[in-house]
Amino acid sequence: MLDSGRVSSPIDPLLAAYDAEAFRAQGHRLVDTIADYLGATMRGAGPVLPDVPPERTMASYDEPFPAKPSGEELVALVSRVLAQSNHLHHPRYMGHQVSAPLPMAALCDMVAAIANNGMAVYEMGPAATAMESAVVVWMAERLGLDPTKAGGILTSGGSVGNLTALLAMRQAKAGHDVWEEGAQAKLGVLVSEQAHYSVARAVRVMGWGADGIIPVPTDARFRMRADALGDALAKARARGIKVIGVISSSCGTSLGAFDPLEAIADFCEGHQLWLHVDGAHGAAAVLTAKYAELLHGCGRADSVVWDAHKMMCMPALVTAVIYRDGGHADQAFAQQAAYLFSKNVHDTGQRTLECTKRMMSLKVYATLRALGTDALGAYVERMFDMGKRLARLITERSRLELAVEPDCNIVCFRARPEGLAAPELDALQARIRRQLLDSGEFYIVQTKLPKGLFLRVTLVNPLTGDADLIQLLDRIEEHASSIASRGVGSS
Ligand SMILES: Cc1ncc(COP(=O)(O)O)c(C=O)c1O
C-alpha cells in the first residue's frame, strides 16, 4: 500500500498496481469472469466467431491512451475483449489447428508471467529449465528417440521451431562452418508441397532462395512419395545444389497427411541426409497406441518439431525442438555471447532464437503431472477417431465430396450439388463458409487443393460431439442448395 502521507506523484498509480492485496481482489474478479465465460462458451452459447468486421473492431480500440489513470476496470475490458474474440472453447470451433486450452494450463501461463523467468541462462529460470528438460526428454522418449542421447529445447511456435532445426541441420551438414564463414555452396532441402509454409520461409530466411526448396511429389493421399526422392535429389544436384536434408511432415497442414517416415529415413541414411520431421500437429499421435504407427520411423529422425499448443491442449505457444543427438542443439546458434553464457549446459539460450523467453515448460509439466499422460493420449485418439467418423458421415451424403480419406483430425471436403462447374464450385464453398461464419454457428476454414477450393475442418476441441458434426453437414447442405438454387453468382 502507498504511504498515506506521501505526496502524490505520477508513479503512484503504478506502485499501487503492484499491491498484492489489490491483485488478489482483482484476480478473484477476473477468474470469476473467465469462469463464467468458459462455462457459457463450452455449453455452446452464442456465436463461435462474433460478428466482428475489422473496421468496427478497430474503431472500438482506437481511443487515445490517457496520461492519467482512467479508472477503466480491467474486468470490464477483459469482458469486452473476450466477447470480441474467436471462441475456441465453443464445441463448434473447428477451424485452424489451435487448441481450446486447458484452463489449468492457462493458469500456469499466469504464473509464468508473474515469475517472468527469462530462461536464457539457468540462473534466470532454474525451475523452468528443469521442467523444460523433463518435458523434452519425455517427448523424445515417446517419439522413439533414445532419451539418454536426445536433447532439445522449447521455443515459441512451430515456425520458429522449424527454422531452429533447419539451422542445426545446416551447421551439421553444409560441410563447412556456415555460422562463421557464411554460405559457400547453394544449399537445398527436399520438401513436399504439403509442408507448412514455415519451411519455405525458413529456407529463404537462411538465404538459400527459391532454389533451396526442392519439391518432392505426393501420392494420391498427399503423402510424400519416398520413391520420388532419388529423382528429385539427382535433378537438384544436376542444377548445382548441395542437398543436405529431407523435410517430412507428420502431418501436412492442409490435409493432415502423414509422410512415410520409415521409407524416407531409409533414403536419408542411404544418402547421408538430415531427416527433419515437422510434427507440429501430428507428433502427438505417439501418445496413442492406435495412431502411433503414423510416426513409425520417427526414432530415426535427426530433428523433430512438436507443438504442444496444437494437439496437447496447451495455450500458445509451446513447441519442442528435439534432436536425436542432443549435441546438435548447440549447433543451431553457434554464436557465443561472452557476457551471458558460461559453459553451463543448462543455459538454454544457446539453443534458441530467443534470448528472453517465457517459462513455457510449466503448463506442459504441470498438466502431465496433474492429469497423467494417458489423458492426453485419450484426447488425441478421440479427436483422430472423430476425424474418421466425420469422413464417413461425409461419404454417406451424395451431395458432399471428401477430398481424401483423412489420416487424423483434419478433414477436407466440399459441397457438390449437381451441375456446377469448377469456378462456380469454388465460389460456392467460399460462400458456404462465409454464411456459416456470419451466422456464428460454426468456425471452419478453407483450403485450395489441386481439384479446387475445399472446406477444411480441424477437430481440436474435446467438447465437440457427433451431434455437432451432423449439424455442420446439415447446415452445409442447406446453404449449398439455397445458394445453388439462387445462382452461385448472386448474393
Ligand atoms: C505442420 C505445421 N508446421 C508448422 C506450423 C507452424 O506452427 P506455429 O503456428 O506454431 O508457428 C504449422 C501450423 O499450422 C503446421 O501445421
Residues whose N, C-alpha, C, O or C-beta is under 5 A from the ligand:
A	BS01	LIG	Q97 G157 G158 S159 V160 H196 S198 C251 G252 T253 D278 A280 H281 D307
